[in-house]
């Protein structure tokens, strides 16, 4: 059956003490504590060596398929490329490096709406820093933003002004990373957005801004529609701008209609290609997340292939993301999914978010009343035209085309990403 917009979503357990320590038994969910607990507890990662040894053993026993029958990546990630990544993963990669890097950051966990939310919270040394909550997507994680923390919180050190400073909050969506895996239905983008507002208020922030790409854009849109007190504005790198009248022709794979501007035609064709050729992963997760989860939970090779293909395809890297993000950083992300056993739970977020993430009507963007900023990165899944963006978001006040970067903007180009946030939120600082 042909993949269509209407059917594709575009979208660990730990034992706590003081400080909290991650003791993953990765095939179980968290034990819920009282929903009235509003404490914020320190969080520390300490993966048992036995789990890392088990991962190495499984990698060493990977059974690869035969070689693709084409000379490009049209059948999926090529055998030689994945073999090289997996071989390095099993022989040379060291999880402890990123574990130590994360443990050097202020990490916390707090219970919101019955779920333990794990997050990083780095305060700037600068006075009047703007609080920003950064939301990741799939196949990313909070690790996408790690290299942007320095430029955002310490702008003087990274070519900015003290007045550019942010306080940075990076939570993991429930079912991702070290946040709790939901055991019930209902953890959709709207519910996550409500939790994010609770988190920001619990941290003592009366005013803040929200930023996101991929799922993070959907969550930021949801937050903006809710418009809680104190939300000053949102910044998106994957906005929902496709006009209603173009959804069906894109869905049908029809040629771009006449009358579109060059940028609109380019966006139309990019979306048509995406849904027609590259969105099978979303169809699997939005319709059969549990079945997908069996593969991702049992086979490191399957997990690596499933995530790495999209990292390669969506980054501005000519299908070699190691040259932009770095091989170890990519494996940090893949290993995080493995150790927390979140292949199924992260897929279920697609099931929960059963809407077209690129459709302005599906995302009800015209209901947004708070200021909206959009940065368009040149290798995003599609480059949202300014005309569509203005139509989709009546409160759009900032639109800019970034010079380089792809779907994983902060991961690929942390300095460019930082500069976009500085510019996008500059005028909103007056409301702090």
N, C-alpha and C positions, 0 to 999 in steps of 0.2 A: 504494500500500500504506500502511496506517495506521502512523504512527510509534508505536513501543512502547518500553517501558523496556528490553526485552531487546536492541533493535537500536540504541538511541541511547546514546552515551557522554556521561555527565555527568561531563561533565567539567566568512655575512658574512665575510665573510672578512677577516682582518686580518694585516698583516705586523708582527711584533714586533721591537722593539729595546729600548733602555733610555733613556727610558721607552717602553713599547709604544705604537705609533701605529696607529690604525685607518685602513687604506688600501683601503676596501671595493671589491672587484670582486664585486658582490652576487650574481652568478649562479654562484659557485663555493663549494666547501666548504673547510675549513681543511686545511692540510697537517699531518698528524700527525707529532709528534716522539716521542722516546723515551718509553715509558710509565713509565720509572723516574725521570723528571724530576719532582722534587717542589718545584721552585723556585716562588716567588711573585713575579711580575713586575709592575712598574707598567704601567698601561694608560692610553692617551690616545686620544681620538677626534679624527680630522681627516678628515672626509668631503671628497673631492676636489670642487672646484666644478663640474667637468664633470658629476658625477652629479646635483648639485642642479639644474643647468641642464637636463639631460635630463628630470628629473622635471617641471620647470615646462613643458617643451615637451609632454610627454605629457598633462599636465593640460589644457593649452590645446586639445588635440585630442580631448577627451572627447566621445563621442557618447552623449547621454542617451536613454532610452526615452520613450515618450509618457506622459502623466500618468495616475496611478492613477484607477480608476473608482469609488472610494469616497471618503468625506469624512474618513476616519480612517486610522490606520496599519495596518489589518488586512491589507492586501496587501503591507506592507513599508514601509520608510522613504519618506516622501512626496517627490515630485519637487522641489518648491520648497525643501524643507528641505535636501535633499542638494545641490542646485544652489548654494545659498547657501554651504554649507560648502566645496564644491569650488572655487567661484569665489574665495573668500577664500584657500584653500590655494594656488591658482595665482598670485594677484596680490599678496597682502600677507603671507603667512606667512613667517617667518624661522627656519629650522632652526638657524642659528648660535647663537641665544639659548639653546636647551636644550643644545646642544653645549658652550657655555661653562659653563653651569650644572653639567653633569655633570663637565666637566674640572676644576671647582673642588673636586670631591669626591675622596677617596682611592679610586681605582679600580685593580683588579688583575686578573691572569689567572693561573691555575694549571692544570696538567694532572692530571686525576683519571680513572682507568680509561680512559686513552687519548683523553680529550676535554679540550679547553681550556675551562675554566669561567671566565667573566668575572663579576666581582662588585664591589660597593661595600662598603667596610669603614670605618665611622666609629666611632672609639673615643670614649667619653665622657671628659670631664675629671674626672668624679667617681670616687672610689675605690669599689671593690666594685660597679661597674656590672654588671648582669646581661647576658650575651651572648644575643642573640636572632637567629635566622636567619629572615628573612621571605621567603616564597615566593609569587610572583605566579601569575596564571592567564591565561586567554585570554578576551577579546581584549586583556587588559592586558599588562603588562610590569613590569620593575623600576621603571619610572617611576611606578607606582601609589604607591610608598612614599616618594618623594622629599620631599614636604612634611611627612611624619611624622618625618623624621630629626632635625630640630631639637628638637621636643617630646620625643622619646624619649631623645636623648643629653644634652640640656641642660634637664632638667625645671624647674629653678629659674626659668629665663627664661620658661617657659610654664605657670606656675601650679602646679607640683608641688614636690616635695621632692628634695633631693639623693639621698636613699635610693631614689627612683623611677627612677634612671638606668639606661639600657641601652647596651651596645655593640651596634651594628647592623650586620648582615651581610645584604646583598641580592644573591643570585646570580641569574643568568639561567639558566633551564632550558635544557639543550642543545637546540638548534634554535630558540631564541628569542633576540632581541636580539643581543648581541655574543658570546655563547657559541658554541662550535663546533656546526656542523650534523652530527649523527651520519650516518655513511655505512653503518651496519649496523643490523640489528634489535636490539631488546632494551633500548632506553633508555625503560623504563616507569617508573611512579612508585616502584617498589621500588628500582630501580637508581639513580634520582635521589636517593632518601632515603639510600642507602648513600654516595653521593658527598657529600651534605651533611654527613654525620658525619665523613667524611675531611677535608672542608674545615675544619670547626670544630676538629678536633684539630690540623690542620696550622697553623691560626692560633694555636695554643697554648692553646685553651680546654679545660679538663678537664670543665667543667660548663656546660650551656647549655639554652635552651628554644627551641621551634620554633613558628612562627605561620604560618597560611596561610588563604586563601580560594580558592574555585574549585579549579584544579589544586593550589594550595598546601595546601588542606585535605586532598586525597587524598595528597599527598606527606607531610604531617605525620602523617596516619594511618599511612602505611606506615612512617615513621620510628619512631612509637610502638610499632607491632607488632614491629619489630626490636629495640627497647629497647636501643640501644647504651649502654655505660657512659658516664655523664655526662649523658645526656638527662634533665632534671629534670621535664619536662612539655611539653604542647602546648596551643595555643590555636587554635580554629577559628571561622570565621565562616560556613562552609557545611558543617555536619556531615552525616554519613550516618546518618540516624535513622529512615528509613521501615521500619516493622516488616515482617517477611517475609510475613505474611498479607495485607498491603495492596498488595503489589507487583502481583499479577495483576489485581485490580479496577481499580487505577489504570491499568495497562497496557491494559485493555479499555475504559476510559472509562466505567466503571460509576459510578452515583451513590454518594456516600459512604454506607457502611453505618451502620445505627443503632448507638447506643452510644458513638459518638465524642464527646469533649468539644468545646466550641466551638473551642478552639485546634487540636485535632486535625482537626476537620472543615475548618477553614480551610486547614490545611496540605495535607490530602488534595485539596481542590478546586484549590489552587494548583498542585500537582504534576500533577493530571489535565489542567488547562488547559495547563501547560507542555509536557507530552509530546504532547498532542493538537493544539496550535496553534502552539507557538513553538520547537520543537526541531529543525526541519528542518536548520538549520546543523550540528548535531551528527551527524545522520544522514549528511550529506555527508562530514564529516571522518572519521568513524569507519569508513565503508565505502569512500570514494573520495578519500582525501587528496591523491593525486597529481593527479587531474583537477581538484579544487578549486584546487590550487596553480597550475595554468596560468592561471586567471583572476586570481588574486591577485598573480602575478608579472609579468603583462603589462599590466594595466590599473590605474592609480591610482584611477580612478573605481570600479571593481569592489571594490578593496581597501577604499576609504573606505566604500562602502555596506555591505559585509559586516561590517566592524568597528563602524562607527558605529551601525548598527541595534541591536546588542546593548548598546553603551554607553548608548544612549538608553533602551532598554527596561528595562535592569536597574538603572540609577541612579535615585535618588529625585529625579526632575527633571521629572516630567510630560512625558516624551519630549523635553525640551530640556536635555541635559546641559551645554551651554555655560553655563547659569545656575548650575551647581553645580561642575563640574570646570574649566570654562573652555575656550573654543574653541581657544586655542593649545595647551593641555595635551593636549587630545584629538588634535590634529594632530601633536603631538610623538610620541604613541604610534603613530599610523597611519604617520607618516613613518619611524619606527624600523623597523617591519615592512617598509616599502618598501626602504629603504636597505640593510638586511641580507638582503633577499630571503628572508624566513622565512615567507612565506605557506604554502608546501607543508610545510616541516619542522615548523612549529607545528601544522599540521593532522595530521601523522603522529603527534604525541603522543597524539591522540585514538585513532588506530588502535592504538597501543601500550597505551593504558589502556582496554582493551575490557571495562569493567565499568560498572555503574550507580553513579554517584558518590553517589547519595542513599540507596541501600539499605544498611541496617546489615549484613545478611547478606553481600551482595556485597563489602562493604569489610571484613568480618570484624572489626568494631569490638569485639566481646566478647573478642578476643584481646589487646587493649591492656591493659597492666598499669601504665603510667605515668599520673600525674595528667592529667586532661583538663579544659580550660576552654572554654566556649562563650559567644560573644556573638552575640545574634540582632539583626540590623539590620532595621528595619521594611520596607524595600523589597528585601530579599533575594529570590531566586527563590522560596523558600518560607521561612516562619518556623518553624523547628524547635520543636515543643512541648517543654516541660520534661519531660513524662511520657515521650515518645519518646526524648528525650536521655538520661534516666536509664536507660532500658531498654537503649539501644544502647551506652552507655559506662558500664560498671559503676564505673569510677574517676573519674567526673565529680565535680568538687569545686567548680566555679564555673559558674553559669548566670545570664546577665543579659540583659535586653532593652535595647538601646541606644536613646536617644531619637530619633535620626535617622540617615539614611544608607541605602545600598543595597548592592548586590553588590560594589561597589568601595569598601569601607569606608574604607580609608586614603586613597584618592584623593579621595573625596567629602568626608569629614569627618575630616581628620587629627588634630584635637584630640580628638574623641570616640573615635576609634580608639586614640589614645595613652592616654586615660583608662581604656579597657577593658583594655588590656594592663597598665597599672599595677595595676589592681585584680585582674585575673586571676592575675598572677604574684607578687603581694605575699607570700603565705605561702611560696612556693617559694624566695624569697630567703634564707630561713633555712638552706637546704641548700647555698648557695654556699660 
